[in-house]
Amino acid sequence: MEHIAIDLGGKESQICVRSADGAIVLEKKHPTRHLGRLLRARAASRVVLETSAEAFRIADQALACGHQVRVVAATLVRSLGVGARGIKTDQRDARVLSEVSARIDLPSVHVPSSISRELKSVCGTREVLIGSRTKLINNVRGWMRTQLWRVRTGASTTFPARVRAHSALLGEDLPAHITRVLTVLDTLNEHLREADRQLEKAASESEECRRLMTVPGVGPVTAVRFVAALDDVRRFSTAHSVQSYLGLTPGEHASSTYQRRTAITKAGPSAVRWTLVQAAWAAIRSRRGDAMVVWATEVAKRRGWKVAVVALARKMAGVLYAIWRDGTAYDASRGAKLN
């Protein structure tokens, strides 16, 4: 079996193909968009890639051609010799990956399904729109402070209308640059409503998401984010492994007789972790009598609400995993007992 290492680039990628005995049989540059043709022309081989924006798409093409695929984490490739002694070129990187692959079976990160990647993209685009809206609102608020204006409080979706109403009440015209920002905010709000409808539709069409949304505080955004991140629930053996994957478990710093627990590791997908924390806050506000929320309230009495909310988010991650794994709905009595 040959070993095909590909150092991916936006336009061109470096290819290094070795035979089973480690000898280089092909080495060249190849247009990235045409890698699928090259892979179809090769006999079944092991294809080695480093994680990058293009990696999973190329991995899909390689798998479709019958190749084995190893997508190596970027944090691992340096220990394999990539960039050793401060020398890093595409040719050397591809040679190193192919040489190591010819000696050992490299560990691969999980290659997410196309559905998982699509859902992540949908959620990410929505978050970009929300971030843009926040920046624009803050820009207008900064201008209002220079004018000593204070508009009534309300949702972000009503901010442009509230500013215009305040301007009309004072009988003052808004400057052109603020009017432009408010117009953009109107457009952003409409696109965000469409994004929300798209996420709600995706969640309603997914059996897993519908079950996950039976958990207090969990809506379409949290359910879709969670399903997209885990992709295949069989990847995880326990609820604790999911919590650890999402970076919601405490770290540990130990050496010899010294041992200290640290804050949560914050490893893994930060967007899912942030979404679970928001779901925990939503559950605390809306379901105070739920067993999980009562448990978090007791934690807050001892450690404060910041610690309690993160603890509840960690518990919710375990509950969501158990519901997905077992094909069940939320059971408050069972959820309260999970760590």
N, C-alpha and C positions, 0 to 999 in steps of 0.2 A: 504493500500500500504506500502510495506517495504522500508527502506532507507538503501542503500548499499554504505558505504563510503570506498574508497580504497586509502590507502597511498602508492603510486607507488614507486617501487624501480627497479633498473636495473635487478636484478635476482629474488628477491622475493618481494611481496607486502603484506601489512597488510590489512585484511578485517575486517570490523565491520558492521554487519547487525542488524538493529533495526526494530521492528514492528511499526505499526502506533501509538501505545501508548508510544513509546520510550523505550521499553524493549529490551535488547540485546538478539538476538536469535542465532547469530553465530559470532564467533570471532576466526580468525586463520591467519596464514601465508599461502600464495599461490604463486606458481611460476608465475611470470609476464607473461611469454609467453603462459600460459594456462588459463589466466583469461577469455578468450572467452568461454571456456567450462563451467566454473563456472557460467557465466552470462546466458548462454543458459539454465542452469538447474534451474534458479530461475524464479519465476513468475514476471510479469511486475512490476517493482519497480522504485524508483528514485535512480540513481547512481550518487554519488558525488565524484569528483576528484579534486586535486589541479593541476594547470598548471605545466607541466614538459615535457620533451622530449617525453615521452611515452603516455601522456594524450590523444592526439587527436586520436591516433590509437585505444586505448582502448575505447574512446568515440564512434568511428565508430562501433566497435563490439557490444557495449551496445545498440546503436540505432538500429542496425540490429536485435537485439533480442527483440525489442519492449519496451525497457526501456526508461524512461525519463533520460536525462543526464544534469548534472550541472557541468561545468568545472569552478572552482572558481579561481579567480586571486590570485597569490601568495601574492600580496600586501594586500589582504583582509583577508587572513586566520589568520593573527596574531590578528586582531581585533576581531576575533571569539573566540579566546582563545588558538589557537595552539601555543605551546611554552611558555605558561603563566608561570610566576615565574621562568623562566630560566630552566624549565624542558621540554624536547622535546624528545619523543620516538615515534616510528612508531605506537605502540598500542594506546598511548594517542592521537596522531594526528587523527587517524581513529575514535576513540571514539568521539572526539570533533566534527568532521565534521558530523558524523552520528547523534549526539545529536542535533546539530543546524538544520540539515535538517529536523528532525522530528518535529521541532517547527515552522520553517519558510521556505519559498521557496527561497533558496539562488539564488542570481544573477549569471548568467553564462557569461563567455566570449564567443565571437563568435567562433563556431567550424568550421574552414575552410574546404572547400571541398577537396577531394583528389587531384583534378586538381590544386587547389590553392597551396597546399603543395608541389606538384611535381614541379610546376613552380618556387616556392621559392627555392627549393633545387637546381634546375638547375642554377638559377641565383647566388645563394650562392656559388656553386662549381666554377663557372666561376670567381667570385670575388676572391676566394681563389687562383686560378691559377694566376690571375693578380697580387695579392699581393706577391706571391712567385717569380714571374718574376721581380717585382720591387726590392725586396730584393737582388736577385742574381745580377741584373744590378748594384745596388749600391755597392755591394761587389767588382765587377770588377772595377768600377769607383774608388773606394778607392785604389785598387792596382795600377791603372794607375797613380794616383796622386803621388804615391811614386816613379814612374818611369819618372815623368814629361811628361807623354803622354797626348795629347789632340786629340781626334778623331773628325771628322766632325759630325755635328749634324744630327739627323734623327729620324725616328720612332723607337719605342722599338723593333719592329719585325726585324729591320735590324741591331740591335746593335751587335750581334755576328759577322756578316759579316764585319761590319765597323772596329771592333777591329782586326780581322784577316787581313784585308787589310792594316791597319796601321802597324801591325807587319811586314808584308811582305815588305812594303815600306821602313821600317827602316832596314830590313835585320836581324831582331832579332827573335828568337824563343820564343813563349809563354811558360811560365812555365806550368808544368803538372797540377797543381791545378786550374789554370785559364782556361786551355783547357777543363778540366772536367766541369767547370761551364758553359762555352760557349756551350758545347754539350747538357747540360741539358736545357739551354735556347732555343736551336733549337727545342728540343722535346716539351717544354712548348708552344712555338709559334705555333707548329702544332696542339697541343691539343686545344689551344685557338681559332684557326681558326675553328676547328670542333665545339667548343662550340658556337661560333658566328653563324655558319650555323644552329645549332640546335635551337637557339633562333629566328633566322630569319624565320625558318620553322614554329615554334610555333606561331609567330606573324602573319605570312601570312595565317595560317589556322584558326585564330580567327577573327570573324567579328568585335568584339569590338576593338581588337588591330589595325585592318586595319583602322577603323575610327579614333582612337586616333592618329595614325601616320600622319594624315592630319594636325596636329598642328605643327607649325614651331619648329624645334629643337627636336621633339619627334621621336625617332627611335624605333627599336625592343626592346632594353633593357628597355627603359623607359616605353613603352607600356605594356610589359609583367610584369614588376615590379609593375606597377600601378594596373593592372587587378588582379594580384595575391594577392596584399595587400588588396584591397577592397572586392574581391571575389564575393560579391553580392551587386550590386549598390543600392538595395532597403533598405539596412541597414542604409542609410544616407538620411536625409530629405532635406538637403540643401547643397550648395557648401561650405558654411562656416563650416559646421560640418565635411566635408572631410578635409578641410584645418586645422582645429583644431586637427583632428585625426592624421594627418601626422606631427603635431608639427610645423606648419609653421605660426601660429598666435602668436602675441605678448602676453606675460604674463602680469599679473597685481598684484601689491603688494599694498593692501589698508587696512587701519585700522582707524576707526573713521574718522577724517577729513583728514588723510594722504592718498594720492593716487599717485601711480607711475606706469607707464607702463614700462615693462621690455623687454628684447630681446625675440625672439621667444622661445616657450616652449621646443622645441626639443623632444616632446613626440611622442609616436608611433614608427613605423618602420623607423629606421635611414637610411637604405639602400634606401628606396623609396625617402626620403627627399634629400639625396645626389644625387640621380639620377635626380630628378627634377631640382636641382640647376645646374647640368651639362647640362641638356636640355635647361635651360634658357641661359646659356653661349653660347651654340650652336646656339640658335635662334638669339642672339645678333650679333654673328659673321657672320651668313649666311643670315639673313632676316632683315636687318636694316630698310627697308621701311615698315615692317609689323606694324599694328596699336599697337599691344601689345609691340613691341620693341620700338616704338616711345614713348609710354607711359613710359616705363622703363627708356628711355634716359632722359626724363624730370625729373623723380625721381632722377636719378643720378646727375643731375645738382644741385639739392638741398641737397641731402643726401650722395652722393658718390656712386660708383659702387657696393660696397659690399652690401649695403642696397638695392639698386635697383635690383640686381640679385635675392636676396631672395624674394623681393616683386613680381618680375616677376614669380619666381617659385611658389609662393602662388597663383597668378592669374592663372597660367597654371594648377594647381591642380583643381581649380574651373571650368576652361574651359573643362578639360578632364572629370570631373564628369558630366557636363551638356551634353556633346556629348554622353557619354555612356548612361545616363538616357533617353535622348530624341531620341537616335538612329539616330543622324545626323552626319554631317561632320563639319570641322572647318569653321567658318564664321568670317573673320577678323573684320568686323564692330561690330559684337556681342561680340567677345572676348575682344575688347578694352573697352567695357563698364562694364564688370564684375569686381567686387571688388576682 
